[in-house]
Amino acid sequence: MLFVLGAVMAGAAELPYGGWVQLPILSLIWWVITANRSTIIKKNFSLGLSFGLGYFVVALWWIYISLHDVGGINPIFSSLAVFLLAAGMAIFFSFACLPLYLQKHTHLTGLILAGTWVIIEYLRSVFLTGFPWMGFAEAQVNGPFSSIAPFFGGLACTFLVVWISWEITQLKKNISISGAYIIATIAVTQLASIWSFTNPIGEPLSVRLIQGNFEQSLKFNPKAIENQFVFYTDAIKKQPADLIITPETAYPWPQNNLPLGLIQSLRDFADSSSSNILLGIIGEVVNSNGIQYSNRALGLSPQTSLYQYDKSHLVPFGEFIPPGFHWFVNAFHVPMSDFARGRSDQPPFSIERVQQKSINAAITICYEDVFGGELASRIRTSSQPVNLLVNMTNLAWFGDSQAPEQQLRLSQLRSLETGLPALRATNTGITAVLGHDGKVLAMLPKFTQGILNSKIQAYTGLTPYVIWGNAPILGLSCLLLILGILRQKRI
């Protein structure tokens, strides 16, 4: 039953009001686990594992498409890979559920459970470079607790989801106290939305986001790549804009091997039209290992030198091969790369405009949008104020799955946390313009080739989350965990 409930929980995240729908489902999960609890924890560890397994098998099924449909790997092995990754993530959920095995359940149990869940989710985001995909916070962009994100981040949203869902299970025992907690918490978080920590700066930018919709299977087809080059180059030069963005690896060749004169012709267009351009290309980095490729955003601005941002947080197996696993790649002929890692302190991209102050954009490439703490740290320590977020991604690897919607919600959460608008340029979707409150202002349909012309207002300022990061919510969670341990010892 818990496996099914976990699967339903993951599916609910895709609904228009998924953050609200998940609360009663999670409450039912807590009820089932506590109904089967035992004083011997190891007998019940499998309950949290079953819930997590159902949740992540559904949430991460797009990995099967990447391995089988695009990578050409055997369907059995592809399914097994999804199952094993889901099982690995489910282990984190199992540990997070441990407070449910306390001998006595009170209102404090819910707070301890929420604190433990936050700590485990944080560990999931850093263990082996981290994989915090599909945390409970993502669905809260369509839920009751999104307004807390600018204050304490996505982990605070997770804390409230777990705590309030626990209080729902306690309504039968004490409807007045639990009901008061639920109503007051939702009311306070809704009122928190009246505070704004960032403010508009300058005139709105004209932006053009290009969605090529090129199949990933054509990546190694020379003729298809030539057509891709022509499409993006023509789309860029079609008309000027303050900022023109292509998706990640829109030009999927190393920078020095691009067609002769391509970069120069785009620089000439930038100069003559006063346009700023961000290109997704394959960079080349010289380091101690010789020449390595990088996942790069190349910036062209009027009358200025080239800007480059090399992706810093790489995807294990997708963009770098962990030590000791090269045999895996060689044995299964997986089409993967081993990219150079960019520095974590790279400066933002300056968008130059005629007779106006430049606007600075913090760039993330695909998977980097998952890590809110890292983005907040980059903004906090940046030598230049950041006014806009830009995410360049290519989700063609994952076909017609829920992955584009999942990453869109992550981008919305990042805008909420930072109080900054965001631009998403993707290959197959979802290309979108987001407001500083995470709301979708404009978007292109998935799996269509098109150009999104829009306006976006840049913002200035820092939210409390950018200033403090995850320290406050982690500190509170650690105190609650210690309290739970001491409480258990006294029983």
C-alpha positions as CSV (number, residue, x, y, z in Angstrom):
1,M,0.0,0.0,0.0
2,L,2.8,2.4,0.9
3,F,4.4,1.9,-2.5
4,V,1.1,2.9,-4.2
5,L,0.7,5.9,-1.9
6,G,4.2,7.0,-2.7
7,A,3.5,6.7,-6.4
8,V,0.3,8.7,-6.0
9,M,2.2,11.3,-4.0
10,A,4.7,11.8,-6.9
11,G,1.9,12.0,-9.4
12,A,0.1,14.6,-7.4
13,A,3.0,17.0,-7.8
14,E,2.2,17.3,-11.4
15,L,-1.4,18.6,-10.7
16,P,-2.3,22.3,-10.9
17,Y,-2.6,22.5,-7.1
18,G,-0.2,19.7,-6.4
19,G,1.2,21.3,-3.3
20,W,-2.2,21.3,-1.6
21,V,-3.1,17.8,-2.8
22,Q,0.1,16.3,-1.4
23,L,-0.8,17.2,2.1
24,P,-3.7,14.8,2.7
25,I,-1.8,12.0,0.8
26,L,1.3,12.5,3.0
27,S,-1.0,12.5,6.1
28,L,-2.4,9.1,5.0
29,I,1.2,7.8,4.5
30,W,2.1,8.9,8.1
31,W,-1.1,7.1,9.4
32,V,-0.2,3.9,7.6
33,I,3.4,3.9,8.9
34,T,2.4,4.6,12.5
35,A,-0.4,2.0,12.4
36,N,2.4,-0.6,11.7
37,R,5.1,0.8,13.9
38,S,7.0,-1.4,16.3
39,T,9.5,-0.7,19.1
40,I,12.0,-2.6,16.9
41,I,12.9,0.0,14.3
42,K,14.7,-2.4,11.9
43,K,11.4,-4.3,11.3
44,N,9.7,-1.1,10.1
45,F,12.5,0.5,8.2
46,S,11.1,-1.1,5.1
47,L,7.9,0.9,5.5
48,G,9.6,4.2,4.7
49,L,11.6,2.4,2.0
50,S,8.4,1.2,0.3
51,F,6.9,4.7,0.4
52,G,10.1,6.2,-1.1
53,L,10.5,3.6,-3.7
54,G,7.0,4.2,-5.1
55,Y,7.6,7.9,-5.0
56,F,10.9,7.9,-6.9
57,V,10.1,5.2,-9.4
58,V,7.3,7.5,-10.7
59,A,9.2,10.7,-10.2
60,L,12.3,9.6,-12.0
61,W,10.9,7.5,-14.8
62,W,12.3,9.9,-17.3
63,I,15.7,8.4,-16.7
64,Y,14.5,5.3,-18.5
65,I,13.8,7.4,-21.6
66,S,17.3,8.8,-21.4
67,L,19.0,5.4,-21.1
68,H,16.8,3.3,-23.4
69,D,15.2,5.7,-26.0
70,V,18.2,7.9,-26.4
71,G,21.1,5.9,-25.1
72,G,20.0,2.6,-26.7
73,I,20.5,0.6,-23.6
74,N,18.6,-2.7,-23.1
75,P,15.1,-2.0,-21.6
76,I,15.7,-4.5,-18.7
77,F,18.9,-2.8,-17.7
78,S,17.3,0.7,-18.1
79,S,14.4,-0.3,-15.9
80,L,16.8,-1.8,-13.4
81,A,18.9,1.5,-13.3
82,V,15.7,3.5,-12.5
83,F,14.8,1.0,-9.8
84,L,18.2,1.1,-8.2
85,L,18.4,4.9,-8.3
86,A,14.9,5.1,-6.8
87,A,15.9,2.6,-4.1
88,G,18.9,4.7,-3.3
89,M,16.8,7.8,-2.9
90,A,14.2,5.8,-0.9
91,I,16.8,5.0,1.7
92,F,16.9,8.7,2.6
93,F,13.2,8.7,3.1
94,S,13.5,5.6,5.3
95,F,15.9,7.5,7.6
96,A,13.7,10.6,7.6
97,C,10.8,8.5,8.8
98,L,12.6,7.2,11.9
99,P,10.9,9.7,14.3
100,L,7.6,8.0,13.5
101,Y,8.9,5.0,15.6
102,L,8.9,7.0,18.8
103,Q,7.1,5.2,21.6
104,K,4.8,8.2,22.3
105,H,3.3,10.4,19.6
106,T,2.6,14.1,20.5
107,H,2.5,17.4,18.6
108,L,6.2,17.5,19.2
109,T,6.6,14.4,17.2
110,G,5.5,16.3,14.0
111,L,8.1,19.0,14.6
112,I,10.8,16.4,15.2
113,L,9.7,14.5,12.0
114,A,9.9,17.8,10.0
115,G,13.3,18.7,11.4
116,T,14.7,15.2,10.6
117,W,13.2,15.3,7.1
118,V,14.9,18.7,6.4
119,I,18.3,17.3,7.6
120,I,17.9,14.2,5.4
121,E,16.9,16.2,2.4
122,Y,19.9,18.5,2.9
123,L,22.1,15.4,3.0
124,R,20.5,14.1,-0.2
125,S,21.5,17.4,-1.8
126,V,25.2,17.0,-1.0
127,F,25.9,13.2,-0.7
128,L,28.0,12.1,-3.7
129,T,27.6,15.6,-5.3
130,G,23.9,15.5,-4.5
131,F,20.6,14.6,-6.2
132,P,17.8,16.6,-4.5
133,W,15.4,16.2,-7.4
134,M,11.7,16.0,-6.5
135,G,11.8,17.2,-3.0
136,F,8.4,18.2,-1.5
137,A,9.3,21.9,-1.8
138,E,9.0,21.8,-5.6
139,A,5.2,21.2,-5.6
140,Q,4.8,24.1,-3.2
141,V,5.1,26.6,-6.1
142,N,1.4,25.4,-6.5
143,G,0.8,25.0,-2.8
144,P,0.2,26.8,0.5
145,F,3.8,27.3,1.6
146,S,5.6,29.0,-1.3
147,S,5.6,32.4,0.4
148,I,8.1,31.1,3.0
149,A,10.7,30.4,0.3
150,P,12.1,34.0,0.1
151,F,12.7,33.9,3.9
152,F,14.1,30.5,4.5
153,G,14.2,28.6,1.2
154,G,12.8,25.4,-0.2
155,L,13.9,23.4,2.9
156,A,11.6,25.5,5.0
157,C,8.7,24.7,2.6
158,T,9.6,21.0,3.1
159,F,9.5,21.5,6.9
160,L,6.0,23.0,6.8
161,V,4.7,20.3,4.4
162,V,5.9,17.5,6.7
163,W,4.8,19.2,10.0
164,I,1.3,20.2,8.8
165,S,0.6,16.9,7.2
166,W,1.4,15.3,10.5
167,E,-0.9,17.7,12.3
168,I,-3.7,16.6,9.9
169,T,-3.3,13.0,11.2
170,Q,-3.7,14.4,14.8
171,L,-7.1,16.1,14.1
172,K,-9.0,13.1,15.4
173,K,-7.1,13.2,18.7
174,N,-7.3,16.9,19.3
175,I,-9.1,18.8,16.6
176,S,-8.8,22.2,18.4
177,I,-5.0,22.3,18.8
178,S,-4.1,20.6,15.5
179,G,-6.8,22.6,13.7
180,A,-5.4,25.9,15.2
181,Y,-1.8,24.9,14.1
182,I,-2.9,24.1,10.6
183,I,-5.0,27.2,10.1
184,A,-2.5,29.6,11.7
185,T,0.4,28.2,9.8
186,I,-1.3,28.5,6.4
187,A,-2.6,32.0,7.3
188,V,0.8,33.3,8.3
189,T,2.5,31.9,5.3
190,Q,-0.1,33.4,3.0
191,L,0.4,36.8,4.7
192,A,4.1,36.5,4.3
193,S,3.6,37.1,0.5
194,I,3.0,40.8,1.2
195,W,6.7,41.3,1.9
196,S,8.9,41.9,-1.1
197,F,12.7,42.1,-0.7
198,T,13.7,43.0,-4.2
199,N,12.6,46.0,-6.3
200,P,12.4,46.7,-10.1
201,I,15.4,48.3,-11.7
202,G,15.6,50.1,-15.0
203,E,13.3,49.6,-18.0
204,P,12.1,46.1,-18.9
205,L,14.4,44.1,-21.2
206,S,13.2,42.8,-24.5
207,V,14.1,39.1,-24.6
208,R,14.1,36.4,-27.3
209,L,14.2,32.7,-26.2
210,I,14.9,30.2,-29.0
211,Q,13.5,26.7,-28.8
212,G,14.9,24.5,-31.6
213,N,13.2,21.2,-30.8
214,F,16.0,19.1,-32.2
215,E,16.0,15.4,-31.3
216,Q,18.8,14.2,-29.2
217,S,19.2,11.1,-31.4
218,L,20.4,13.5,-34.2
219,K,23.3,14.8,-32.1
220,F,25.9,12.8,-34.0
221,N,24.4,13.3,-37.5
222,P,26.5,15.9,-39.4
223,K,23.7,17.0,-41.7
224,A,21.3,17.4,-38.8
225,I,23.9,19.4,-36.8
226,E,24.4,21.6,-39.8
227,N,20.7,22.3,-40.0
228,Q,20.7,23.0,-36.3
229,F,23.5,25.6,-36.7
230,V,21.6,27.3,-39.5
231,F,18.3,27.4,-37.6
232,Y,19.8,29.0,-34.4
233,T,22.0,31.4,-36.3
234,D,19.1,32.6,-38.5
235,A,16.8,32.8,-35.5
236,I,19.4,35.0,-33.6
237,K,19.8,37.4,-36.5
238,K,16.1,37.6,-37.3
239,Q,15.7,40.7,-35.2
240,P,17.5,42.5,-32.4
241,A,16.6,42.3,-28.7
242,D,18.3,43.3,-25.4
243,L,18.9,39.6,-24.7
244,I,18.8,36.6,-27.0
245,I,19.3,33.1,-25.5
246,T,19.7,29.7,-27.1
247,P,19.4,26.4,-25.1
248,E,22.2,24.4,-23.6
249,T,24.5,23.0,-26.4
250,A,22.5,24.5,-29.1
251,Y,25.8,24.5,-31.0
252,P,26.9,21.0,-30.0
253,W,30.5,21.3,-31.3
254,P,33.7,22.4,-29.5
255,Q,34.1,26.2,-29.7
256,N,37.3,26.0,-31.8
257,N,35.7,23.6,-34.3
258,L,32.6,25.7,-35.0
259,P,32.1,26.8,-38.7
260,L,34.6,29.4,-39.7
261,G,33.4,32.9,-39.0
262,L,30.3,31.8,-37.1
263,I,31.2,33.5,-33.8
264,Q,32.5,36.6,-35.5
265,S,29.3,37.0,-37.5
266,L,27.3,36.8,-34.4
267,R,29.6,39.3,-32.7
268,D,29.1,41.7,-35.6
269,F,25.3,41.3,-35.2
270,A,25.6,42.0,-31.5
271,D,27.6,45.2,-32.2
272,S,25.4,46.5,-35.0
273,S,22.0,45.7,-33.3
274,S,23.0,46.4,-29.7
275,S,21.9,42.9,-28.8
276,N,23.3,40.7,-26.0
277,I,23.5,37.0,-27.0
278,L,24.0,33.8,-24.9
279,L,25.0,30.7,-26.8
280,G,24.9,27.1,-25.6
281,I,28.1,25.5,-26.9
282,I,30.8,23.0,-26.0
283,G,33.8,24.9,-24.5
284,E,37.4,23.9,-24.4
285,V,39.5,24.2,-21.2
286,V,43.2,23.7,-20.8
287,N,44.2,22.3,-17.5
288,S,46.5,19.7,-15.9
289,N,44.7,16.9,-17.8
290,G,45.4,18.7,-21.1
291,I,42.4,19.9,-23.2
292,Q,39.0,19.1,-21.7
293,Y,35.5,20.0,-23.0
294,S,33.1,21.9,-20.9
295,N,29.4,22.7,-20.9
296,R,29.5,26.4,-21.7
297,A,27.4,29.5,-22.1
298,L,29.2,31.9,-24.4
299,G,28.1,35.6,-24.0
300,L,28.4,38.2,-26.8
301,S,27.7,41.8,-25.9
302,P,28.1,45.0,-28.0
303,Q,31.7,46.3,-28.1
304,T,32.9,44.0,-25.3
305,S,35.0,41.0,-25.0
306,L,33.6,37.4,-25.0
307,Y,32.0,36.2,-21.7
308,Q,32.0,32.6,-20.8
309,Y,30.3,30.5,-18.0
310,D,31.4,26.9,-17.7
311,K,28.9,24.6,-15.9
312,S,30.1,24.0,-12.3
313,H,27.8,21.4,-10.8
314,L,28.1,18.5,-13.2
315,V,25.8,15.4,-13.5
316,P,27.4,12.2,-12.3
317,F,27.7,9.8,-15.3
318,G,26.0,12.3,-17.6
319,E,28.8,14.9,-17.5
320,F,31.5,13.4,-15.5
321,I,32.5,9.9,-14.7
322,P,33.1,9.2,-10.9
323,P,36.4,7.6,-10.1
324,G,36.3,3.8,-10.5
325,F,33.3,3.8,-12.9
326,H,34.9,4.1,-16.3
327,W,34.5,0.3,-16.7
328,F,30.7,0.9,-16.5
329,V,30.8,3.4,-19.4
330,N,33.1,1.2,-21.5
331,A,31.1,-2.0,-20.9
332,F,27.7,-0.6,-21.9
333,H,28.9,1.9,-24.5
334,V,26.9,4.7,-22.9
335,P,27.1,8.0,-24.8
336,M,28.4,10.1,-22.0
337,S,30.9,12.9,-21.5
338,D,33.6,13.7,-19.0
339,F,33.5,17.5,-18.8
340,A,35.8,20.0,-17.1
341,R,34.2,21.6,-14.0
342,G,33.7,25.4,-14.0
343,R,34.6,27.4,-10.9
344,S,31.8,28.2,-8.4
345,D,32.7,31.9,-8.3
346,Q,32.2,32.8,-12.0
347,P,30.9,36.3,-12.5
348,P,27.4,37.0,-13.8
349,F,26.8,38.0,-17.4
350,S,26.4,41.8,-17.9
351,I,23.6,42.7,-20.3
352,E,24.7,46.0,-21.9
353,R,22.0,48.5,-23.1
354,V,22.3,51.9,-24.8
355,Q,22.4,54.8,-22.3
356,Q,21.2,52.5,-19.5
357,K,22.9,50.8,-16.6
358,S,23.9,47.2,-17.4
359,I,21.8,44.3,-15.9
360,N,23.6,41.3,-14.5
361,A,22.3,37.8,-15.0
362,A,23.3,34.7,-13.0
363,I,23.5,31.7,-15.3
364,T,22.7,28.1,-14.6
365,I,22.9,25.3,-17.1
366,C,20.3,22.6,-16.8
367,Y,20.8,20.5,-13.6
368,E,22.4,23.4,-11.7
369,D,18.9,24.9,-11.2
370,V,18.2,22.1,-8.7
371,F,20.6,23.5,-6.1
372,G,19.0,26.5,-4.5
373,G,21.7,26.9,-1.8
374,E,24.5,27.0,-4.3
375,L,22.7,29.7,-6.4
376,A,22.0,31.8,-3.3
377,S,25.6,31.6,-2.3
378,R,26.7,32.7,-5.8
379,I,24.4,35.7,-5.6
380,R,25.4,36.6,-2.1
381,T,29.2,36.5,-2.8
382,S,29.0,38.0,-6.3
383,S,31.2,41.1,-6.9
384,Q,28.3,42.5,-9.0
385,P,24.7,42.6,-8.0
386,V,22.5,40.0,-9.7
387,N,19.3,41.2,-11.3
388,L,18.1,38.2,-13.3
389,L,18.3,34.4,-13.5
390,V,19.0,32.6,-16.8
391,N,18.7,28.8,-17.2
392,M,19.8,27.2,-20.4
393,T,18.9,23.5,-20.7
394,N,18.4,20.6,-23.1
395,L,15.8,18.1,-21.9
396,A,15.6,16.3,-25.2
397,W,17.4,13.5,-23.4
398,F,14.2,12.7,-21.5
399,G,11.6,12.7,-24.3
400,D,7.9,13.2,-23.6
401,S,8.1,12.7,-19.8
402,Q,7.4,14.8,-16.7
403,A,11.0,16.1,-16.5
404,P,10.3,19.4,-18.2
405,E,7.5,20.3,-15.8
406,Q,9.6,19.2,-12.9
407,Q,12.5,21.4,-13.9
408,L,10.1,24.3,-14.5
409,R,8.9,24.1,-10.9
410,L,12.5,24.1,-9.8
411,S,13.1,27.3,-11.7
412,Q,9.9,28.8,-10.2
413,L,11.2,27.9,-6.7
414,R,14.6,29.5,-7.4
415,S,12.8,32.7,-8.4
416,L,10.8,32.6,-5.2
417,E,13.9,32.1,-3.1
418,T,15.9,34.9,-4.7
419,G,13.1,37.3,-5.6
420,L,14.5,37.5,-9.1
421,P,12.8,36.9,-12.5
422,A,14.1,34.1,-14.6
423,L,14.4,33.2,-18.3
424,R,14.4,29.5,-19.4
425,A,15.7,28.7,-22.9
426,T,15.3,25.0,-23.7
427,N,15.6,22.8,-26.7
428,T,12.4,20.8,-26.5
429,G,10.6,22.7,-23.7
430,I,9.6,24.2,-21.4
431,T,10.9,27.6,-22.6
432,A,9.5,30.2,-20.3
433,V,9.6,33.7,-18.8
434,L,9.1,33.8,-15.0
435,G,8.4,36.7,-12.7
436,H,10.2,37.5,-9.5
437,D,7.5,35.7,-7.7
438,G,7.9,32.5,-9.7
439,K,4.8,33.0,-11.8
440,V,4.9,31.9,-15.4
441,L,4.5,35.1,-17.5
442,A,5.0,33.5,-21.0
443,M,5.9,30.1,-22.4
444,L,6.2,28.0,-25.5
445,P,4.5,24.6,-25.9
446,K,6.7,21.6,-25.5
447,F,8.1,19.8,-28.6
448,T,7.5,22.8,-30.9
449,Q,10.1,24.8,-32.8
450,G,9.6,28.5,-32.1
451,I,10.8,31.8,-30.7
452,L,9.4,33.4,-27.5
453,N,9.6,37.2,-27.7
454,S,8.8,38.9,-24.5
455,K,9.6,41.6,-21.9
456,I,11.1,41.0,-18.5
457,Q,11.6,43.4,-15.6
458,A,14.9,43.1,-13.8
459,Y,15.0,43.4,-10.0
460,T,17.6,44.4,-7.5
461,G,18.0,43.4,-3.8
462,L,18.6,40.4,-1.6
463,T,16.0,38.1,0.0
464,P,16.7,36.8,3.6
465,Y,17.3,33.4,2.1
466,V,20.0,34.7,-0.2
467,I,21.6,36.5,2.8
468,W,21.3,33.6,5.3
469,G,21.1,30.5,3.0
470,N,20.0,27.3,4.7
471,A,21.6,28.0,8.0
472,P,18.4,29.1,9.9
473,I,16.2,26.1,8.9
474,L,19.1,23.6,9.3
475,G,19.9,25.1,12.8
476,L,16.2,24.7,13.9
477,S,16.1,21.2,12.5
478,C,19.2,20.1,14.3
479,L,17.8,21.5,17.6
480,L,14.6,19.5,17.1
481,L,16.5,16.4,16.2
482,I,18.6,16.7,19.4
483,L,15.4,17.3,21.4
484,G,13.9,14.2,19.9
485,I,17.0,12.1,20.8
486,L,17.0,13.4,24.4
487,R,13.2,12.8,24.6
488,Q,13.6,9.2,23.5
489,K,16.3,8.5,26.0
490,R,14.1,9.6,28.8
491,I,11.3,7.2,27.8
